[in-house]
Amino acid sequence: MQRYDCVILYNTVDEWDMDGSDEGAYPANLVREEVSAVEKSLAAAGFRPFALPVADFSKGLVETLTAIAPRFVFNLCEEVNGGAELEMCVAGLLELMGIPYTGSPPLTLGLALHKFYVKQILASADVPTPWGWVCHPGRKLAIPGRARFPLIVKPEHEDASLGINSNSVCRTAAELKRQIDYIHEIYGQDALVEEYLDGREFNVAILGGREPQVLAVQEIDFHGLPDGEPRIVSFQAKWDEESLLFNRTVPICPARLSKRLENKIKDVALRSHLAVGCRDYSRIDIRTAARGGLFVLEVNPNPDLSPDAGFARAARVAGYSYGEMILRIAEAALERSAVPVRGF
């Protein structure tokens, strides 16, 4: 039997399509492309990787990891047992087994799926976020007095733009109620309502363990969107390659910025990365308001690492090949291992 020295752990994904959802189907091949690219990069760097798919926690998973006793795990697992909310448990298992792994620790992964908690943490670090509030299922809608339309509604516990569509930006109380009800009914969770910022949108890739490096700033160009379509990165705009929205939300990397604005964006992004406890790599989504100012929309501790995704694009602009980017992430995990890993 071939001897492996590292494991690429990833969740199996079927094509996602939820009854009643406006988001459409999730393209299952994206995760497989990411895994293959990481596997090839690690092999080219001299490692002997084993790609291990995970659907559910099981005795077999623990036994396989124990038998391989990898030097590290490249953790691409974003859900387990069919739920993204259990993503943190995968990192927790690796912690319990004493296996170094790439990416953020359990607490950070869990926090990132609670958007309102992240807003509070960022506020404590003097990082501005859009003003907003949480609407719980089963409660009568009460719009705070300081709320001003337009407002945007999103699920409180999702990532990958799930639950965000052409109806998410609301300009009336009736539209707001409709979209909150949609999140409650289709996603079965709290709805986060925020001030909609009608400005420029940037995402910032951060790479590295002990000394994280802010890579190139990328801007999303919304000018090609049809009239009446909200200037947001919806689920379709992010994932559906056949959608008009996908083809009309164009990433510009590096963004065309003054040096002063670029430095401010990078500073806010790095402070957000550190405040939430991200590790090895992350993507910070930032938007400007029409009246000025920078506001963090989301902290993503596990962005897509596919070769054609935004993170890899930013790494290339910063001077890294795809293989060098993957190797730097792997090296960050190895640096956390002071002794050889043994099974138990």
C-alpha positions as CSV (number, residue, x, y, z in Angstrom):
1,M,0.0,0.0,0.0
2,Q,1.3,3.5,-0.9
3,R,2.4,5.5,2.1
4,Y,0.7,8.9,2.3
5,D,2.1,11.8,4.3
6,C,-0.8,14.3,4.1
7,V,-4.6,14.1,3.7
8,I,-6.9,16.4,1.8
9,L,-10.1,16.3,3.7
10,Y,-13.2,17.6,1.8
11,N,-16.9,17.2,2.1
12,T,-18.9,15.4,-0.6
13,V,-21.3,17.7,-2.3
14,D,-24.3,16.7,-4.4
15,E,-26.0,19.3,-6.7
16,W,-27.8,21.5,-4.3
17,D,-31.4,22.4,-5.0
18,M,-33.9,23.4,-2.2
19,D,-37.6,23.3,-2.8
20,G,-39.0,26.9,-3.0
21,S,-35.5,28.5,-3.2
22,D,-34.8,31.3,-5.7
23,E,-31.1,30.6,-5.7
24,G,-31.1,27.6,-8.1
25,A,-28.8,24.6,-8.0
26,Y,-25.3,24.5,-6.5
27,P,-22.7,23.3,-9.0
28,A,-21.2,20.2,-7.4
29,N,-18.2,20.1,-9.6
30,L,-16.7,23.2,-8.0
31,V,-15.5,21.4,-4.9
32,R,-14.1,18.5,-6.9
33,E,-12.1,20.9,-9.1
34,E,-10.6,22.6,-5.9
35,V,-9.6,19.2,-4.4
36,S,-7.9,18.1,-7.6
37,A,-6.0,21.3,-7.9
38,V,-4.8,21.1,-4.3
39,E,-3.8,17.5,-4.7
40,K,-1.7,18.2,-7.8
41,S,0.0,21.2,-6.2
42,L,0.9,19.2,-3.1
43,A,2.2,16.3,-5.2
44,A,4.3,18.7,-7.3
45,A,5.8,20.1,-4.0
46,G,7.0,16.6,-3.1
47,F,4.2,15.5,-0.8
48,R,2.2,12.3,-1.1
49,P,-1.4,13.4,-0.6
50,F,-4.5,11.2,-0.1
51,A,-7.8,12.8,-0.9
52,L,-10.4,11.7,1.6
53,P,-14.1,12.6,1.1
54,V,-16.3,13.0,4.1
55,A,-20.1,12.9,4.2
56,D,-20.7,12.1,7.9
57,F,-18.7,11.6,11.0
58,S,-17.9,7.9,11.4
59,K,-15.6,5.5,13.1
60,G,-14.2,4.8,9.7
61,L,-13.0,8.4,9.3
62,V,-11.2,8.3,12.6
63,E,-9.6,4.9,11.7
64,T,-8.5,6.1,8.3
65,L,-6.8,9.2,9.7
66,T,-5.2,7.2,12.5
67,A,-3.9,4.6,10.0
68,I,-2.4,7.2,7.7
69,A,-1.0,9.4,10.6
70,P,-0.5,12.3,8.2
71,R,2.0,15.1,8.8
72,F,-0.9,17.5,8.2
73,V,-4.4,17.7,6.8
74,F,-5.3,20.2,4.1
75,N,-8.8,20.9,5.4
76,L,-11.3,21.8,2.7
77,C,-14.3,20.4,4.6
78,E,-17.1,23.0,4.8
79,E,-19.9,20.8,6.1
80,V,-20.5,17.4,7.6
81,N,-23.6,15.4,8.4
82,G,-25.3,17.6,5.8
83,G,-24.9,20.8,7.8
84,A,-22.5,23.8,7.4
85,E,-23.0,24.5,11.1
86,L,-21.0,21.4,11.9
87,E,-18.0,22.5,9.9
88,M,-16.2,23.5,13.0
89,C,-16.5,20.0,14.3
90,V,-14.1,18.7,11.6
91,A,-11.4,21.0,12.8
92,G,-12.3,20.0,16.3
93,L,-11.8,16.3,15.5
94,L,-8.3,17.1,14.1
95,E,-7.5,19.1,17.2
96,L,-8.5,16.1,19.4
97,M,-6.4,13.8,17.3
98,G,-3.4,16.1,17.4
99,I,-3.1,16.4,13.6
100,P,-2.0,19.7,12.3
101,Y,-4.4,21.1,9.7
102,T,-4.7,24.1,7.4
103,G,-7.1,26.9,7.9
104,S,-8.9,28.4,10.9
105,P,-9.5,26.8,14.2
106,P,-13.0,25.5,15.4
107,L,-14.0,28.7,17.2
108,T,-13.4,30.9,14.2
109,L,-15.2,28.6,11.8
110,G,-18.2,28.5,14.1
111,L,-18.3,32.2,14.6
112,A,-18.1,32.9,10.9
113,L,-21.4,31.2,10.5
114,H,-23.0,33.6,12.9
115,K,-22.9,36.9,11.0
116,F,-24.3,39.0,13.8
117,Y,-21.8,37.7,16.3
118,V,-19.0,38.6,13.8
119,K,-20.4,42.1,13.5
120,Q,-20.2,42.5,17.3
121,I,-16.6,41.2,17.4
122,L,-15.6,43.6,14.6
123,A,-17.2,46.5,16.4
124,S,-15.1,45.7,19.5
125,A,-12.1,46.0,17.3
126,D,-13.2,49.4,15.9
127,V,-14.0,47.8,12.5
128,P,-17.2,49.3,11.0
129,T,-19.9,47.1,9.6
130,P,-23.3,48.0,8.2
131,W,-25.9,48.8,10.9
132,G,-28.5,46.0,11.2
133,W,-30.6,43.7,13.4
134,V,-31.7,40.0,13.5
135,C,-35.3,38.9,12.9
136,H,-36.2,35.6,14.6
137,P,-38.8,33.1,13.1
138,G,-42.2,33.2,14.7
139,R,-42.0,36.8,15.9
140,K,-43.9,39.8,14.5
141,L,-41.8,42.1,12.4
142,A,-40.8,45.2,14.2
143,I,-38.7,47.7,12.2
144,P,-36.4,49.8,14.4
145,G,-36.9,53.5,14.3
146,R,-33.5,54.2,13.0
147,A,-33.9,51.8,10.0
148,R,-33.7,53.5,6.6
149,F,-34.6,51.9,3.3
150,P,-33.2,50.3,1.2
151,L,-32.3,47.3,3.4
152,I,-30.7,44.0,2.5
153,V,-31.9,40.7,4.0
154,K,-29.7,37.5,4.2
155,P,-29.6,34.3,6.2
156,E,-27.8,34.7,9.5
157,H,-26.1,31.3,9.4
158,E,-25.1,30.6,5.7
159,D,-22.1,31.3,3.5
160,A,-21.5,31.1,-0.3
161,S,-24.2,33.8,-0.8
162,L,-26.9,31.2,-0.1
163,G,-30.2,33.0,0.4
164,I,-29.1,36.1,-1.4
165,N,-31.0,36.8,-4.7
166,S,-32.6,39.6,-6.7
167,N,-35.2,40.2,-4.1
168,S,-32.7,40.6,-1.2
169,V,-32.5,44.4,-1.4
170,C,-35.8,45.8,-0.1
171,R,-37.2,49.3,-0.5
172,T,-40.5,49.0,1.3
173,A,-41.8,47.4,4.4
174,A,-43.8,44.9,2.3
175,E,-40.7,43.8,0.4
176,L,-38.8,43.5,3.7
177,K,-41.4,41.3,5.3
178,R,-41.6,39.1,2.2
179,Q,-37.8,38.5,2.1
180,I,-37.6,37.9,5.9
181,D,-40.4,35.4,5.6
182,Y,-38.5,33.8,2.7
183,I,-35.4,33.3,4.8
184,H,-37.5,31.9,7.7
185,E,-39.5,29.5,5.6
186,I,-36.9,28.3,3.1
187,Y,-33.7,28.3,5.3
188,G,-35.4,27.8,8.7
189,Q,-33.2,30.3,10.5
190,D,-32.8,33.9,11.6
191,A,-32.8,36.6,9.0
192,L,-30.1,39.3,9.3
193,V,-31.3,42.7,8.1
194,E,-28.7,45.4,7.3
195,E,-28.4,48.8,5.9
196,Y,-27.8,48.5,2.1
197,L,-24.7,50.3,1.1
198,D,-24.9,51.5,-2.5
199,G,-21.2,51.9,-3.2
200,R,-18.2,50.0,-4.4
201,E,-17.6,46.4,-3.3
202,F,-14.2,44.9,-2.7
203,N,-12.9,41.5,-1.5
204,V,-9.5,41.1,0.0
205,A,-7.5,37.9,0.2
206,I,-5.2,37.3,3.1
207,L,-2.5,34.6,3.1
208,G,-0.1,33.3,5.7
209,G,0.1,31.9,9.2
210,R,2.2,33.8,11.8
211,E,2.7,36.8,9.6
212,P,-0.4,37.1,7.4
213,Q,0.0,39.0,4.1
214,V,-2.7,41.0,2.5
215,L,-2.8,40.2,-1.2
216,A,-4.2,42.2,-4.0
217,V,-7.6,44.0,-3.5
218,Q,-10.2,42.9,-6.0
219,E,-13.3,45.0,-7.0
220,I,-16.6,43.7,-8.3
221,D,-17.8,45.7,-11.3
222,F,-21.6,45.9,-11.3
223,H,-21.9,48.3,-14.2
224,G,-23.1,45.6,-16.6
225,L,-26.1,44.5,-14.5
226,P,-29.5,45.2,-16.0
227,D,-31.5,48.3,-14.7
228,G,-33.4,47.4,-11.6
229,E,-31.1,44.6,-10.6
230,P,-29.5,45.2,-7.2
231,R,-25.7,45.8,-7.2
232,I,-24.9,42.8,-5.1
233,V,-23.1,39.4,-5.4
234,S,-26.1,37.1,-5.3
235,F,-25.9,33.3,-5.3
236,Q,-26.5,33.2,-9.1
237,A,-23.9,36.0,-9.7
238,K,-21.3,33.9,-7.7
239,W,-22.0,30.4,-8.9
240,D,-24.3,30.1,-12.0
241,E,-22.0,30.4,-14.9
242,E,-24.9,30.4,-17.4
243,S,-26.6,33.3,-15.6
244,L,-26.6,36.8,-16.9
245,L,-25.8,37.9,-13.4
246,F,-22.7,35.8,-13.3
247,N,-21.4,37.3,-16.5
248,R,-22.3,40.9,-15.6
249,T,-20.5,40.9,-12.2
250,V,-16.9,41.3,-13.3
251,P,-14.0,41.0,-11.0
252,I,-11.3,43.6,-11.4
253,C,-8.0,42.5,-9.9
254,P,-6.1,44.5,-8.9
255,A,-8.8,47.1,-8.2
256,R,-8.1,50.6,-9.6
257,L,-7.6,52.5,-6.4
258,S,-5.7,55.4,-5.0
259,K,-2.8,54.3,-2.8
260,R,-4.5,55.9,0.2
261,L,-7.7,54.0,-0.3
262,E,-5.9,50.8,-1.1
263,N,-4.0,51.1,2.2
264,K,-7.2,51.8,4.2
265,I,-8.9,48.7,2.6
266,K,-5.9,46.5,3.4
267,D,-5.7,47.8,7.0
268,V,-9.5,47.1,7.6
269,A,-9.2,43.7,6.0
270,L,-6.2,42.6,8.1
271,R,-7.7,43.9,11.4
272,S,-10.9,41.9,10.5
273,H,-8.9,38.7,9.8
274,L,-7.1,39.0,13.2
275,A,-10.2,40.1,15.2
276,V,-12.2,37.0,14.2
277,G,-9.2,34.7,14.7
278,C,-8.7,33.6,11.1
279,R,-5.6,31.6,10.2
280,D,-3.6,30.7,7.1
281,Y,-6.0,32.3,4.6
282,S,-9.3,34.3,4.5
283,R,-11.3,36.6,2.3
284,I,-12.8,39.8,3.7
285,D,-15.7,41.4,1.8
286,I,-15.8,45.2,2.1
287,R,-18.2,47.8,0.7
288,T,-18.3,51.6,0.6
289,A,-21.3,53.7,1.4
290,A,-22.5,56.4,-1.0
291,R,-21.6,58.9,1.6
292,G,-18.1,57.4,2.0
293,G,-16.5,55.1,4.6
294,L,-15.5,51.4,4.5
295,F,-17.7,48.7,6.0
296,V,-17.0,45.0,6.3
297,L,-19.8,42.8,5.0
298,E,-18.3,39.4,5.8
299,V,-15.3,37.6,7.1
300,N,-14.8,34.3,5.2
301,P,-12.3,32.0,6.9
302,N,-12.5,29.3,4.1
303,P,-12.9,31.0,0.7
304,D,-12.9,28.9,-2.5
305,L,-9.3,27.9,-3.4
306,S,-10.1,26.8,-7.0
307,P,-7.5,28.0,-9.5
308,D,-10.0,30.3,-11.2
309,A,-11.5,31.7,-8.0
310,G,-10.9,35.2,-6.6
311,F,-8.5,34.1,-3.9
312,A,-6.1,32.5,-6.4
313,R,-6.5,35.5,-8.7
314,A,-5.4,37.8,-6.0
315,A,-2.5,35.5,-5.1
316,R,-1.3,35.6,-8.8
317,V,-1.4,39.4,-8.8
318,A,0.7,39.3,-5.6
319,G,3.3,37.2,-7.3
320,Y,2.4,33.6,-6.2
321,S,1.7,30.8,-8.6
322,Y,-1.2,28.6,-7.7
323,G,1.2,25.9,-6.4
324,E,3.2,28.4,-4.3
325,M,-0.1,29.6,-2.7
326,I,-1.1,26.1,-1.8
327,L,2.4,25.3,-0.5
328,R,2.4,28.4,1.7
329,I,-0.9,27.3,3.3
330,A,0.4,23.8,3.9
331,E,3.6,25.1,5.4
332,A,1.6,27.2,7.9
333,A,0.0,24.0,9.2
334,L,3.4,22.2,9.4
335,E,4.9,25.1,11.4
336,R,2.3,24.4,14.1
337,S,3.6,20.9,14.5
338,A,6.6,20.7,16.9
339,V,6.7,16.9,17.0
340,P,5.9,14.1,14.5
341,V,2.2,13.2,14.4
342,R,1.4,9.7,15.6
343,G,-1.9,7.8,15.6
344,F,-3.7,6.9,18.8
